[in-house]
């Protein structure tokens, strides 16, 4: 009985946290690389290009944010 109440309470808390997180502005995708790597190596550039192309092909599946404009400009130069 106590365990089921605890489980229910935790589920509610997790659901509420997810709802709050969904409303927050997402960081630019480039942060995936810059948060981890000091140097933007060629293999990372390829991955970034691949992600950008995927987002451009399937925009309805991804949230829009500032980095998409940045990636559109980058892709138009290729």
C-alpha angles and dihedrals in degrees: 000000000000090000093053091050090049091048092049091049092049092049090053091049092049092048091050091049091051091051091051092047092051090059095052120096111257121233120247114277090239087070087073087071104030093051089059109026130050093200124048097224126195094259090053090049089053091050091048091050091049092051091047092050091049092051091049091050093047107028093154090064096055133057115248120239141150097283091065090066088048091051093047089056091047094049092049089059094056 
